[in-house]
Amino acid sequence: MYTSSSGTGTPPAPISGVGSSFAALAAEEWATDVAASPYDLSINYSSTSSGDGRYEFTNDTTDFAVTDIQYGLGSTDTTPPVFGSTTFSSWAQALRSCTTSPA
């Protein structure tokens, strides 16, 4: 029988989240920290992408999301993220131009 630090016999339901691969290490550390007493929480985190996390959270298919992209009230990420889009390609091109040394 499960006995939490508060003395109750029912374990809390697992909490599931998805999102940023960049922040995955921090999310996994947090999950480890809250698994111990006094919290006794079971956290499942799947490192996918910030865009996927925002999409899943907006569509109520996950309990929480971790994102590198600002997310606020009224966010409407209702379409799955598309990689190779103009926005991502433009960002990648800008990053390449910043990291290449002049000839």
N, C-alpha and C positions, 0 to 999 in steps of 0.2 A: 504494500500500500504506500502511496506517495504521501509524504508529510513535508510540507513547505516550512520555511522559517516562521511563518505565521501560525503553523499548526493545523492548517486545513488539509484535507485529504484529496483534493482534486487538483491535478496539475493544470497550469494555465494552458490554453490552446496555443499551438505554435503560431508564430507570426512569420509571414513570408514577404520577401522583398526582392526587387530586381533593380538593375541599373548600372551605373558607372563602373567600368573596369578600373579606371584610374583610382577611384576611392574604395575599391574592393578590400584592400588591406585594412583600412580603417573600419569599414563595415564589419568585417570578419572579427576584428579585435573587439569591437563593441559587442558583437554577438557572444563572444567568449566571456566578456566581462559580466554581462547580464544573465548568463546561464548559471552563475554561482549565487549562493545565498547573499543577500536576502531577496533577490529578484526572482530567481528560479525560472527564467524565461527561456523558451526554445525559439531561437531565431534562425530562419533559413534565408540565406542571401545568395542570389544567383547573379554573377557578374556578366552582364550582357553589354549594354551601352546606355549612356544617358538618355538618348532618344527613345530607346525601348522602355526604359524605366518610366519616363514621362508618359508614354503611350499606355503602358499597362496600368499605371496609377490613375490616369484620367478615365480609363475605361473600367475602373473598379475590378481589375483582375489580379491585383496584388494589394497587400496591406500597406506597403510603403515602397518608396523608390528613392534611390540615391542618384543625383544628377550633378553634372558640372555646369549645367545651363540653368540660368535663373528661372525659377518657377514661382508664379504668384497666383493670387486669387483670380479666377476667371480664365486661367490657362486652358486652352482647348486643343491639346495634342491628341486628336481623335484618329489620326491616320498613322500607320506604322512608319518608322523612320526609313528613309531611302538613302542608301549610301551611294556615292557617285553622283549626287545631285549637283547642280550648278553651285549652290552655296558651299557645299563641302569641297568641291573642286577648286573654287575660288580661294577658299581658306588654305587649302593645301598648296596652291600656287604661291600665295602670299608668304606662307611659311618657308617654302623653298627659296624664294627671293631674299628672305631675311637671313637665311643660314648659309648661302653660298658666298664665298669670298670673292671680292672683285678681281678681275683678271689683271 
